[in-house]
Amino acid sequence: MDYSAVLNNLLPSMGVNTSYATGNTSTSDNTYHVKAVESVLTLVGLRGLAPFYGFIGGWLGIEPSYLLTAIGVLWALNKLLRQLYALINSTVSEYFMSSIHILNNDDIYMYLMEWLATQPRMVNTRSLFAETGSRRGWEDEDPLTVGRDRSGRYLNFSNQEARAPPQYSPAMGLHSFWWKGQYFRLQRKRQSIFNDGMSSAQFFRDQEDITISCFWRNPEPIKQLLAHAKERYYKDHQARTVVKRPTTWNSRRYPGRTGWHQVANRPVRDIKTVVLDEKQKLQVLADIDEYLHPETPRWYSNRGIPLRRGYLFHGPPGTGKTSLSFALAGIFGLDIHVISLLEPSLTEEDLSILFASLPRRCIVLLEDIDTAGLRRPSPSPSQSNTATNTEDTKSPKPNGIPKTTAPENWDVRDLAKALKKEGDDNKSGISLSGLLNAIDGVASHEGRVLIMTTNTPETLDEALIRPGRVDLQVAFTNATQEQAEQLFVRMYEGDKALSPPSPPPSPSSEKPVLEVNGAENGALSLNGAPVEMLDNDLDISVSELPAIAKAFGAKIPPGEFSPAQIQGYLLKRKKQPRKALEEADSWVYGLVRQKKMRTKIMQVQ
């Protein structure tokens, strides 16, 4: 091929230069071609590659045009193969593979990601997410990873954090793995979606989509994989209670169960650890068991009764109202959904959405319902002011000065009260009618167990605790002497392996029966159940515990202290039951004196 003619037609000046070089020198055709290529590279702005072509053509004796042709062929072939692969891949995916999509706002997403984190093939892939490993408060720790401070007397956990390995999960993109001889393909995608909520607010939200695919048109292998991941999750989390709370304000606008997120995963609480009269325990358990029975919905429906059940736990602080709620959730295997009516961002619309997104069977816990200040609308301001002025002009103040509501006669205290009242009136939140509509309105959720706790039931509105909304009230009181004795035994009994919660004692046992079975072995039993003891860490023997527990219970005034107060006292002496008995008198005297003085400063602990 005559490159000189081609170049002369394209660029005459370049052709002259190359012709001159050809006519006056004795270079070979390869050198001529190299110079031609160098001129072209200079023209297109790739002058830096000219020495490279000169080296190939002049020193190595290789035709540069051939090299360029080979590179062009490879580039075109790569494009062709990529398009062919995309065509084959799309055809196979559409006609010969099955897929299941999972969104990150569903519980299955959590099951799958936790299972994938345990698969060696996935945690060794070339594209991973790394997260700081966290350990729950109830999980066992390796004592060898916990060090000591410089003095050697106190624990130091910096070593443990340094040795904790990160947690890995597949990153965004395409991954593949094998399970039970079946090939699976996993693709993670994240995208921002413009969300037009039910309110006037409009915003973007991030949504992650996981697509699992397998060969053949039947998605049954994927279903088996998801069922296996869910089974493994619950197998590792058996005998645990999941606690959920409402998510952020933006997330509550989404449909489905995205309004709730998990905040705790705690071991179940044994019903025997709740200090409450046994008859009341059995009454609550029997009532909830009957309500949750599979035949109950049909019975309610045939009689036109809404399938709802409400409970009110009332009593002094620290008597076990929340503890009983957790124990009930563990016995019946239900999740707890906690709602705080004092949350500033919670509106009545949010409350309705949260109740609508509850699962079929769960426990809804409204703690300290009295602190929400739910009251019926007060009379009109004109009527209130008229009644107040009339009453104030007739009734004198304790110091003899007549009351007045005239603003010009206000002092600093009256101004502060007025500002506080105005702030309370303007405060946005949940009203009594909004809560009642969410609990038993036309569109309210059915099948859940509603538990409300309060310290002062007298302050609650009658409409909130009427039958149909609160079906059973459970009164909690301060500890009796028998319950104090029971708390003492439970504090110093031996550790048991984690097991499902046991049912409460039989109805015939009105009081906890503590006895020693057999003088030869000193085996201790509580309500007929054997109690394992740790006599190697305590300052007493196993056989001495019943007598010391009874003596401790006799020193506690009945109905004076809450179980939480007694438990706090024993926790400070959890390895010294004899010391707890010896110091009980001074502790009781100090606590009684503190109550009489109405001070919060503890004299004895």
SEKOL-426489 format. One record per residue (C-alpha): residue number from 0; x, y, z. Coordinates in steps of 0.05 Angstrom, whole numbers, padded with zeros to 5 digits, m for minus. Layout:
% SEKOL-426489
(NUM, (X, Y, Z))
...
END
This chain:
% SEKOL-426489
(0, (00000, 00000, 00000))
(1, (00027, 00069, m00019))
(2, (00022, 00109, 00045))
(3, (00056, 00168, 00012))
(4, (m00002, 00177, m00037))
(5, (m00053, 00172, 00020))
(6, (m00016, 00222, 00062))
(7, (m00006, 00270, 00003))
(8, (m00081, 00270, m00009))
(9, (m00097, 00282, 00064))
(10, (m00041, 00330, 00083))
(11, (00001, 00356, 00025))
(12, (00052, 00388, 00070))
(13, (00062, 00324, 00108))
(14, (00068, 00286, 00043))
(15, (00122, 00333, 00018))
(16, (00162, 00323, 00081))
(17, (00156, 00248, 00077))
(18, (00172, 00248, 00002))
(19, (00233, 00290, 00015))
(20, (00254, 00242, 00069))
(21, (00243, 00184, 00022))
(22, (00280, 00213, m00038))
(23, (00342, 00238, m00003))
(24, (00355, 00182, 00047))
(25, (00364, 00108, 00042))
(26, (00317, 00089, 00099))
(27, (00275, 00026, 00091))
(28, (00200, 00023, 00081))
(29, (00191, 00007, 00155))
(30, (00225, 00072, 00173))
(31, (00182, 00109, 00124))
(32, (00119, 00079, 00154))
(33, (00142, 00095, 00224))
(34, (00151, 00168, 00205))
(35, (00083, 00169, 00174))
(36, (00051, 00140, 00237))
(37, (00090, 00191, 00279))
(38, (00061, 00247, 00237))
(39, (m00009, 00220, 00246))
(40, (00000, 00214, 00321))
(41, (00026, 00285, 00325))
(42, (m00035, 00308, 00287))
(43, (m00086, 00274, 00334))
(44, (m00050, 00298, 00396))
(45, (m00015, 00233, 00416))
(46, (00055, 00257, 00402))
(47, (00080, 00223, 00466))
(48, (00068, 00155, 00434))
(49, (00112, 00170, 00374))
(50, (00178, 00145, 00405))
(51, (00143, 00081, 00423))
(52, (00124, 00068, 00351))
(53, (00193, 00089, 00329))
(54, (00223, 00038, 00375))
(55, (00178, m00017, 00348))
(56, (00188, 00000, 00275))
(57, (00260, 00023, 00274))
(58, (00294, m00020, 00326))
(59, (00251, m00083, 00330))
(60, (00234, m00085, 00256))
(61, (00159, m00095, 00268))
(62, (00109, m00063, 00222))
(63, (00071, m00013, 00266))
(64, (00010, m00014, 00221))
(65, (00003, m00088, 00235))
(66, (00005, m00073, 00309))
(67, (m00048, m00019, 00302))
(68, (m00091, m00066, 00261))
(69, (m00085, m00121, 00314))
(70, (m00104, m00072, 00370))
(71, (m00164, m00048, 00329))
(72, (m00186, m00119, 00317))
(73, (m00180, m00136, 00390))
(74, (m00219, m00074, 00410))
(75, (m00275, m00090, 00361))
(76, (m00275, m00162, 00383))
(77, (m00281, m00141, 00456))
(78, (m00340, m00096, 00439))
(79, (m00373, m00152, 00400))
(80, (m00362, m00204, 00455))
(81, (m00389, m00156, 00507))
(82, (m00452, m00144, 00468))
(83, (m00458, m00218, 00454))
(84, (m00449, m00233, 00529))
(85, (m00501, m00181, 00548))
(86, (m00550, m00211, 00498))
(87, (m00538, m00282, 00522))
(88, (m00541, m00261, 00595))
(89, (m00607, m00223, 00586))
(90, (m00637, m00281, 00548))
(91, (m00616, m00332, 00600))
(92, (m00639, m00288, 00657))
(93, (m00706, m00275, 00625))
(94, (m00723, m00345, 00601))
(95, (m00681, m00394, 00641))
(96, (m00673, m00363, 00711))
(97, (m00719, m00346, 00768))
(98, (m00710, m00286, 00814))
(99, (m00737, m00261, 00880))
(100, (m00730, m00188, 00902))
(101, (m00722, m00168, 00975))
(102, (m00726, m00096, 01001))
(103, (m00685, m00073, 01060))
(104, (m00747, m00052, 01100))
(105, (m00769, m00124, 01109))
(106, (m00748, m00173, 01163))
(107, (m00726, m00224, 01110))
(108, (m00671, m00176, 01091))
(109, (m00642, m00181, 01161))
(110, (m00648, m00257, 01161))
(111, (m00612, m00263, 01094))
(112, (m00556, m00214, 01110))
(113, (m00540, m00248, 01176))
(114, (m00538, m00316, 01141))
(115, (m00494, m00290, 01085))
(116, (m00445, m00262, 01136))
(117, (m00432, m00334, 01159))
(118, (m00418, m00362, 01090))
(119, (m00343, m00369, 01074))
(120, (m00354, m00359, 01000))
(121, (m00388, m00292, 01011))
(122, (m00342, m00263, 01064))
(123, (m00282, m00279, 01019))
(124, (m00309, m00246, 00957))
(125, (m00269, m00189, 00926))
(126, (m00321, m00135, 00942))
(127, (m00343, m00129, 01015))
(128, (m00374, m00082, 01065))
(129, (m00335, m00079, 01131))
(130, (m00371, m00059, 01195))
(131, (m00348, m00053, 01267))
(132, (m00365, m00116, 01304))
(133, (m00413, m00105, 01362))
(134, (m00432, m00152, 01418))
(135, (m00499, m00150, 01454))
(136, (m00500, m00139, 01528))
(137, (m00527, m00209, 01543))
(138, (m00477, m00247, 01499))
(139, (m00421, m00286, 01532))
(140, (m00352, m00256, 01530))
(141, (m00285, m00291, 01529))
(142, (m00249, m00274, 01594))
(143, (m00182, m00282, 01559))
(144, (m00197, m00221, 01516))
(145, (m00208, m00176, 01576))
(146, (m00145, m00145, 01605))
(147, (m00127, m00107, 01667))
(148, (m00107, m00035, 01679))
(149, (m00036, m00015, 01698))
(150, (m00048, m00029, 01772))
(151, (m00074, m00098, 01756))
(152, (m00135, m00088, 01800))
(153, (m00189, m00066, 01751))
(154, (m00214, m00091, 01685))
(155, (m00194, m00057, 01620))
(156, (m00232, m00071, 01555))
(157, (m00187, m00035, 01506))
(158, (m00155, m00101, 01488))
(159, (m00222, m00133, 01474))
(160, (m00242, m00078, 01425))
(161, (m00175, m00083, 01390))
(162, (m00182, m00159, 01381))
(163, (m00255, m00156, 01359))
(164, (m00256, m00174, 01284))
(165, (m00298, m00132, 01236))
(166, (m00362, m00159, 01207))
(167, (m00364, m00169, 01132))
(168, (m00422, m00171, 01084))
(169, (m00426, m00170, 01007))
(170, (m00419, m00100, 00978))
(171, (m00462, m00068, 00925))
(172, (m00457, m00105, 00859))
(173, (m00462, m00176, 00832))
(174, (m00440, m00237, 00873))
(175, (m00448, m00312, 00864))
(176, (m00447, m00371, 00912))
(177, (m00466, m00444, 00916))
(178, (m00513, m00475, 00966))
(179, (m00533, m00549, 00967))
(180, (m00505, m00559, 00897))
(181, (m00546, m00502, 00868))
(182, (m00516, m00440, 00837))
(183, (m00544, m00373, 00862))
(184, (m00531, m00303, 00839))
(185, (m00540, m00244, 00887))
(186, (m00543, m00171, 00865))
(187, (m00547, m00113, 00914))
(188, (m00572, m00045, 00888))
(189, (m00584, 00020, 00924))
(190, (m00623, 00077, 00896))
(191, (m00653, 00142, 00919))
(192, (m00729, 00146, 00910))
(193, (m00769, 00209, 00911))
(194, (m00824, 00197, 00962))
(195, (m00888, 00238, 00963))
(196, (m00914, 00222, 01032))
(197, (m00985, 00225, 01057))
(198, (m00969, 00293, 01087))
(199, (m00945, 00354, 01050))
(200, (m00872, 00335, 01060))
(201, (m00833, 00310, 00999))
(202, (m00764, 00280, 01005))
(203, (m00715, 00229, 00977))
(204, (m00703, 00163, 01012))
(205, (m00651, 00109, 01001))
(206, (m00677, 00040, 00985))
(207, (m00637, m00023, 00976))
(208, (m00660, m00080, 00933))
(209, (m00630, m00150, 00936))
(210, (m00643, m00197, 00878))
(211, (m00629, m00271, 00886))
(212, (m00631, m00313, 00822))
(213, (m00621, m00386, 00806))
(214, (m00624, m00429, 00743))
(215, (m00689, m00459, 00717))
(216, (m00757, m00427, 00717))
(217, (m00779, m00453, 00785))
(218, (m00760, m00407, 00843))
(219, (m00766, m00463, 00894))
(220, (m00691, m00466, 00909))
(221, (m00692, m00392, 00928))
(222, (m00752, m00404, 00973))
(223, (m00715, m00460, 01008))
(224, (m00655, m00415, 01016))
(225, (m00696, m00360, 01048))
(226, (m00732, m00410, 01093))
(227, (m00665, m00438, 01115))
(228, (m00637, m00368, 01130))
(229, (m00699, m00351, 01171))
(230, (m00695, m00417, 01208))
(231, (m00622, m00406, 01224))
(232, (m00637, m00336, 01250))
(233, (m00690, m00359, 01298))
(234, (m00649, m00419, 01319))
(235, (m00593, m00373, 01340))
(236, (m00642, m00325, 01373))
(237, (m00688, m00374, 01408))
(238, (m00711, m00359, 01478))
(239, (m00703, m00284, 01465))
(240, (m00752, m00226, 01464))
(241, (m00748, m00174, 01409))
(242, (m00764, m00102, 01429))
(243, (m00783, m00052, 01375))
(244, (m00795, 00023, 01375))
(245, (m00820, 00071, 01322))
(246, (m00770, 00092, 01270))
(247, (m00753, 00163, 01250))
(248, (m00805, 00212, 01226))
(249, (m00788, 00202, 01152))
(250, (m00790, 00126, 01155))
(251, (m00858, 00125, 01188))
(252, (m00888, 00152, 01123))
(253, (m00872, 00089, 01084))
(254, (m00923, 00034, 01076))
(255, (m00913, m00034, 01108))
(256, (m00875, m00049, 01172))
(257, (m00821, 00003, 01161))
(258, (m00849, 00044, 01218))
(259, (m00816, m00002, 01270))
(260, (m00744, m00020, 01281))
(261, (m00711, m00068, 01329))
(262, (m00676, m00036, 01389))
(263, (m00663, m00096, 01433))
(264, (m00659, m00172, 01431))
(265, (m00661, m00195, 01503))
(266, (m00665, m00264, 01535))
(267, (m00735, m00282, 01557))
(268, (m00752, m00268, 01629))
(269, (m00778, m00324, 01673))
(270, (m00847, m00310, 01701))
(271, (m00821, m00335, 01769))
(272, (m00774, m00276, 01774))
(273, (m00833, m00227, 01774))
(274, (m00855, m00209, 01845))
(275, (m00931, m00213, 01841))
(276, (m00986, m00252, 01874))
(277, (m00990, m00321, 01842))
(278, (m01065, m00317, 01832))
(279, (m01057, m00253, 01793))
(280, (m01003, m00284, 01750))
(281, (m01047, m00343, 01734))
(282, (m01106, m00298, 01718))
(283, (m01066, m00257, 01668))
(284, (m01034, m00318, 01636))
(285, (m01101, m00354, 01628))
(286, (m01134, m00292, 01600))
(287, (m01080, m00280, 01547))
(288, (m01076, m00354, 01530))
(289, (m01150, m00356, 01516))
(290, (m01147, m00292, 01476))
(291, (m01090, m00317, 01431))
(292, (m01123, m00384, 01418))
(293, (m01133, m00398, 01343))
(294, (m01208, m00409, 01353))
(295, (m01218, m00342, 01389))
(296, (m01223, m00298, 01326))
(297, (m01282, m00338, 01300))
(298, (m01316, m00335, 01368))
(299, (m01308, m00259, 01370))
(300, (m01331, m00251, 01298))
(301, (m01394, m00292, 01307))
(302, (m01415, m00247, 01364))
(303, (m01394, m00182, 01331))
(304, (m01340, m00166, 01383))
(305, (m01275, m00133, 01360))
(306, (m01215, m00178, 01371))
(307, (m01178, m00134, 01421))
(308, (m01153, m00143, 01491))
(309, (m01126, m00090, 01538))
(310, (m01092, m00093, 01606))
(311, (m01075, m00040, 01657))
(312, (m01016, m00053, 01703))
(313, (m01017, m00002, 01760))
(314, (m00978, 00006, 01823))
(315, (m00919, 00042, 01856))
(316, (m00854, 00049, 01818))
(317, (m00808, m00011, 01818))
(318, (m00861, m00063, 01832))
(319, (m00851, m00103, 01767))
(320, (m00902, m00076, 01717))
(321, (m00853, m00074, 01658))
(322, (m00820, m00139, 01682))
(323, (m00886, m00175, 01677))
(324, (m00896, m00149, 01606))
(325, (m00828, m00178, 01585))
(326, (m00844, m00244, 01620))
(327, (m00910, m00250, 01583))
(328, (m00876, m00236, 01517))
(329, (m00826, m00292, 01531))
(330, (m00879, m00342, 01550))
(331, (m00923, m00330, 01489))
(332, (m00865, m00317, 01440))
(333, (m00888, m00247, 01421))
(334, (m00849, m00184, 01402))
(335, (m00858, m00122, 01444))
(336, (m00874, m00056, 01408))
(337, (m00861, 00002, 01455))
(338, (m00893, 00070, 01441))
(339, (m00878, 00134, 01480))
(340, (m00935, 00184, 01475))
(341, (m00887, 00239, 01497))
(342, (m00845, 00236, 01434))
(343, (m00847, 00306, 01403))
(344, (m00848, 00282, 01331))
(345, (m00905, 00232, 01342))
(346, (m00971, 00256, 01314))
(347, (m01039, 00224, 01313))
(348, (m01029, 00206, 01240))
(349, (m00964, 00171, 01258))
(350, (m00998, 00134, 01315))
(351, (m01051, 00108, 01267))
(352, (m00998, 00086, 01218))
(353, (m00958, 00051, 01272))
(354, (m01018, 00013, 01298))
(355, (m01038, m00006, 01227))
(356, (m00969, m00035, 01213))
(357, (m00968, m00081, 01274))
(358, (m00961, m00156, 01262))
(359, (m01020, m00201, 01275))
(360, (m00996, m00223, 01343))
(361, (m00954, m00177, 01387))
(362, (m00953, m00138, 01452))
(363, (m00961, m00062, 01448))
(364, (m00933, m00030, 01511))
(365, (m00953, 00041, 01531))
(366, (m00909, 00057, 01591))
(367, (m00928, 00110, 01642))
(368, (m00992, 00128, 01607))
(369, (m01008, 00178, 01662))
(370, (m00949, 00222, 01644))
(371, (m00977, 00236, 01574))
(372, (m01029, 00283, 01604))
(373, (m01086, 00255, 01564))
(374, (m01149, 00291, 01586))
(375, (m01216, 00310, 01556))
(376, (m01222, 00380, 01529))
(377, (m01229, 00431, 01584))
(378, (m01286, 00483, 01585))
(379, (m01282, 00545, 01542))
(380, (m01234, 00599, 01567))
(381, (m01290, 00648, 01581))
(382, (m01326, 00599, 01626))
(383, (m01262, 00580, 01661))
(384, (m01242, 00652, 01673))
(385, (m01312, 00670, 01699))
(386, (m01313, 00612, 01747))
(387, (m01242, 00624, 01770))
(388, (m01254, 00699, 01782))
(389, (m01317, 00685, 01822))
(390, (m01284, 00633, 01865))
(391, (m01220, 00674, 01875))
(392, (m01258, 00736, 01899))
(393, (m01295, 00694, 01950))
(394, (m01239, 00651, 01977))
(395, (m01179, 00684, 02010))
(396, (m01107, 00662, 02005))
(397, (m01077, 00625, 02064))
(398, (m01041, 00689, 02084))
(399, (m01105, 00730, 02084))
(400, (m01093, 00766, 02018))
(401, (m01151, 00755, 01969))
(402, (m01134, 00719, 01904))
(403, (m01136, 00757, 01840))
(404, (m01127, 00739, 01767))
(405, (m01115, 00809, 01741))
(406, (m01050, 00810, 01701))
(407, (m01028, 00876, 01731))
(408, (m01025, 00843, 01800))
(409, (m00984, 00783, 01777))
(410, (m00918, 00767, 01809))
(411, (m00861, 00726, 01779))
(412, (m00893, 00661, 01802))
(413, (m00960, 00677, 01770))
(414, (m00925, 00696, 01705))
(415, (m00886, 00631, 01704))
(416, (m00949, 00590, 01715))
(417, (m00985, 00628, 01659))
(418, (m00928, 00617, 01611))
(419, (m00924, 00543, 01629))
(420, (m00999, 00535, 01619))
(421, (m00995, 00569, 01552))
(422, (m00938, 00525, 01531))
(423, (m00977, 00463, 01551))
(424, (m01038, 00486, 01513))
(425, (m00998, 00500, 01449))
(426, (m00958, 00435, 01454))
(427, (m00972, 00389, 01395))
(428, (m00976, 00314, 01406))
(429, (m01026, 00258, 01418))
(430, (m01095, 00277, 01444))
(431, (m01141, 00230, 01482))
(432, (m01187, 00223, 01423))
(433, (m01128, 00207, 01377))
(434, (m01104, 00152, 01423))
(435, (m01174, 00123, 01430))
(436, (m01184, 00122, 01354))
(437, (m01117, 00085, 01346))
(438, (m01135, 00034, 01400))
(439, (m01207, 00016, 01381))
(440, (m01227, 00061, 01323))
(441, (m01261, 00037, 01259))
(442, (m01194, 00025, 01225))
(443, (m01156, 00002, 01287))
(444, (m01114, m00061, 01287))
(445, (m01141, m00126, 01317))
(446, (m01106, m00186, 01347))
(447, (m01054, m00149, 01389))
(448, (m01046, m00148, 01464))
(449, (m01047, m00077, 01492))
(450, (m01013, m00065, 01559))
(451, (m01014, 00003, 01593))
(452, (m00973, 00017, 01656))
(453, (m00983, 00074, 01705))
(454, (m00963, 00093, 01775))
(455, (m01026, 00134, 01789))
(456, (m01088, 00101, 01758))
(457, (m01134, 00153, 01792))
(458, (m01109, 00207, 01744))
(459, (m01129, 00169, 01681))
(460, (m01191, 00189, 01643))
(461, (m01249, 00142, 01650))
(462, (m01257, 00137, 01575))
(463, (m01187, 00107, 01570))
(464, (m01197, 00051, 01620))
(465, (m01269, 00033, 01607))
(466, (m01287, m00040, 01592))
(467, (m01271, m00057, 01521))
(468, (m01207, m00017, 01523))
(469, (m01180, m00043, 01588))
(470, (m01208, m00112, 01601))
(471, (m01165, m00132, 01661))
(472, (m01131, m00090, 01714))
(473, (m01071, m00118, 01752))
(474, (m01052, m00083, 01817))
(475, (m00979, m00084, 01837))
(476, (m00960, m00071, 01909))
(477, (m00897, m00065, 01950))
(478, (m00864, m00129, 01972))
(479, (m00891, m00171, 02028))
(480, (m00846, m00209, 02076))
(481, (m00856, m00274, 02037))
(482, (m00838, m00239, 01972))
(483, (m00775, m00209, 02005))
(484, (m00756, m00280, 02026))
(485, (m00768, m00304, 01954))
(486, (m00724, m00247, 01927))
(487, (m00669, m00267, 01974))
(488, (m00669, m00339, 01951))
(489, (m00671, m00319, 01877))
(490, (m00612, m00273, 01887))
(491, (m00566, m00326, 01916))
(492, (m00590, m00388, 01879))
(493, (m00544, m00419, 01828))
(494, (m00539, m00402, 01754))
(495, (m00581, m00445, 01708))
(496, (m00573, m00459, 01634))
(497, (m00615, m00416, 01589))
(498, (m00681, m00450, 01577))
(499, (m00752, m00430, 01556))
(500, (m00792, m00396, 01610))
(501, (m00827, m00443, 01657))
(502, (m00900, m00435, 01675))
(503, (m00920, m00407, 01742))
(504, (m00936, m00451, 01801))
(505, (m01002, m00486, 01807))
(506, (m01062, m00446, 01831))
(507, (m01063, m00484, 01897))
(508, (m00997, m00454, 01920))
(509, (m01015, m00387, 01948))
(510, (m00946, m00373, 01978))
(511, (m00877, m00393, 01954))
(512, (m00857, m00456, 01992))
(513, (m00783, m00458, 02008))
(514, (m00757, m00523, 02038))
(515, (m00697, m00568, 02043))
(516, (m00708, m00637, 02013))
(517, (m00669, m00687, 02054))
(518, (m00621, m00670, 02110))
(519, (m00568, m00715, 02082))
(520, (m00557, m00677, 02017))
(521, (m00586, m00609, 02034))
(522, (m00622, m00603, 01966))
(523, (m00663, m00538, 01964))
(524, (m00729, m00531, 01929))
(525, (m00775, m00472, 01915))
(526, (m00848, m00488, 01902))
(527, (m00828, m00560, 01890))
(528, (m00776, m00541, 01837))
(529, (m00703, m00557, 01852))
(530, (m00658, m00497, 01863))
(531, (m00585, m00504, 01844))
(532, (m00538, m00468, 01892))
(533, (m00468, m00439, 01884))
(534, (m00438, m00451, 01953))
(535, (m00366, m00441, 01930))
(536, (m00374, m00365, 01919))
(537, (m00420, m00349, 01978))
(538, (m00404, m00339, 02051))
(539, (m00456, m00391, 02072))
(540, (m00470, m00463, 02057))
(541, (m00529, m00490, 02017))
(542, (m00566, m00515, 02078))
(543, (m00562, m00447, 02113))
(544, (m00598, m00408, 02058))
(545, (m00671, m00424, 02077))
(546, (m00662, m00401, 02149))
(547, (m00624, m00338, 02129))
(548, (m00676, m00321, 02075))
(549, (m00732, m00329, 02125))
(550, (m00695, m00285, 02176))
(551, (m00684, m00232, 02122))
(552, (m00757, m00232, 02102))
(553, (m00778, m00222, 02175))
(554, (m00737, m00158, 02178))
(555, (m00772, m00125, 02119))
(556, (m00835, m00085, 02137))
(557, (m00893, m00113, 02095))
(558, (m00917, m00066, 02041))
(559, (m00863, m00014, 02055))
(560, (m00809, m00025, 02002))
(561, (m00815, m00041, 01929))
(562, (m00783, m00104, 01900))
(563, (m00735, m00059, 01861))
(564, (m00710, m00028, 01926))
(565, (m00698, m00096, 01958))
(566, (m00665, m00123, 01896))
(567, (m00619, m00062, 01893))
(568, (m00599, m00073, 01965))
(569, (m00583, m00147, 01952))
(570, (m00544, m00131, 01888))
(571, (m00494, m00091, 01928))
(572, (m00481, m00155, 01968))
(573, (m00493, m00208, 01914))
(574, (m00437, m00252, 01940))
(575, (m00449, m00240, 02014))
(576, (m00517, m00265, 02037))
(577, (m00496, m00266, 02111))
(578, (m00474, m00193, 02106))
(579, (m00540, m00175, 02073))
(580, (m00577, m00205, 02133))
(581, (m00533, m00170, 02184))
(582, (m00540, m00101, 02152))
(583, (m00615, m00107, 02137))
(584, (m00636, m00073, 02202))
(585, (m00594, m00010, 02190))
(586, (m00616, m00008, 02117))
(587, (m00690, m00012, 02136))
(588, (m00682, 00041, 02190))
(589, (m00645, 00088, 02142))
(590, (m00696, 00079, 02087))
(591, (m00755, 00091, 02133))
(592, (m00722, 00153, 02162))
(593, (m00708, 00178, 02091))
(594, (m00782, 00172, 02073))
(595, (m00803, 00209, 02136))
(596, (m00754, 00266, 02121))
(597, (m00779, 00267, 02048))
(598, (m00709, 00271, 02021))
(599, (m00678, 00236, 01961))
(600, (m00609, 00231, 01992))
(601, (m00598, 00159, 02015))
(602, (m00567, 00153, 02084))
(603, (m00554, 00078, 02080))
(604, (m00543, 00036, 02018))
END
